[in-house]
């Protein structure tokens, strides 16, 4: 039995696009001993500083149980530190250590070079359009 679909498989295309972007980033991450998930955590911390773990999970798109293991390895490796939220002892906050911040600084240069390559390859306008379309698609999640 074969089903004919009217539209292309958007989730698969988005995954393929993600992989096309990550193929350029992963070698640098591996050089620094980081997994994709660890980099996403460091990127969130690099952008926001000290962050509650729930927010890290949401912004890094890592499920809670997986995040616990990722953070434990990162803490063991001296990249992050966790502590109870002074404002609410039930919550845990995370921040990058000096070692973690240095790694973010080093990797951000390489990653920004890749984004510059993307901009040159696609053109500034098309890359901006891609960002805009993705933002619009993401915003649909929040519509009733």
N, C-alpha and C positions, 0 to 999 in steps of 0.2 A: 504494500500500500504506500502510496506517495501523496503527500499533501503539498499543494501549491500555495505559497505565501505571496501576498501582494507586496510586502515590504522586505527589505534586506534585514538581516539579523543584527540589529543595532547593538545589543549587549556584546555580541561577539566582535563586532567592528571596534567598539570602544576598548575591549580587552586587547585586540590586535594593535590598536593605536597606542595603548599604554605600553605594550611590549616593544613597539617600534621606538618609543621614547626611551624606555629603560635600557635597551640594548646598548645605548651610548653611555648611560650612567653607571650601570652595574660594575663594569671593570674598575672604575674609580672607587666604588663602595667596597669591592672585594679587596682592593689594595690596602684599604684602611681596616679590613677585617669586619666590615659591617654588612648586615643583611638589609634587604629592602625595608623591612619593618623597623629596624633600628634607625635607619636613615630617616624614615618618616617621623619617628619620635624626636630625633635630634632636630629635624627641620621645624617641627611644631615648637619645641623649646627655644630654638634659635630665633623664631619669630615673636614669641610671646614671653620668654623668661620663665618664671615659676608658674606652673600650670597644675590644676587639679587633675587627677588621673582620669576621671570620666571625660573631661574635655580632651585630654591626650587621645583617649580611645576613639572619640568621635572624629577629631580632626585628622588623626593618622589612619583612620579606618581599620582599626584592629579591635577584634572582639575582646571583651574583658578578660576571659581566662587566658587567651594568648598574650595579651598585654602584660599580665602578671609575670609570665615567663620571660618575655622580652626585657622588661624592666629589671628583673632579677639578674639576667646576664649582663645588662648594661651597667648595673650597679657594681657587680663583681668586677667588671673591666674598668671601673673608675670613670665611666662616661656621664653618669647621672647620680643624683642623690635624692632619696625620698625622705619625707618627714610628715608628721601629722600637721594638718592645717591649723595654725594657731587660732584662727577664727572659729573652727569647727573640728573638734578632735575626732569626729567620726570619719572625716575625709582625709585623704592623703594627697600631698602636692609633690611635684617632681620638678627638678631643675637640672640643667646641664652643669657639670663640674667644669673647672678650668680646662681640663683635658677634653671634655666634650665640646666646649665652646671653640677651642682651637681646631678641633676636627671639623666642626661646622664651617668655620672660617676658611679652612683649607679646601674643603669640598665645594663650598659655595662658588669659589673661583672657577673650578672645573665645570660645575653644573651651569653657571652663568655663560660660560663659553659655549656650551651645547645649545643653550637657548638662543645665543647670538647666531649660531649656525642655523638653527631652525628658522630664525627670523630672516636670515639671508636666503635660505632655500625656498621658503614659502612666500617671503615678502612680508614687510611690516604690516600691511593692511590685512592680508589673509590671516596672519597669526592673531592679530587683534580681533578679526571676525571669528576665528576659531574660539578664542577665549570668550567672546560675547555669546556665541551659540551654546557653548558648554555651560556658561552661567545661566542662560535662559532655560536650558534643559534641567539643570539642577534645581532652579527655582520652581519648576513644575511639581517637584516633590512636596512643596509646602502649600500648594494650592488645594482648595477643598475638592 
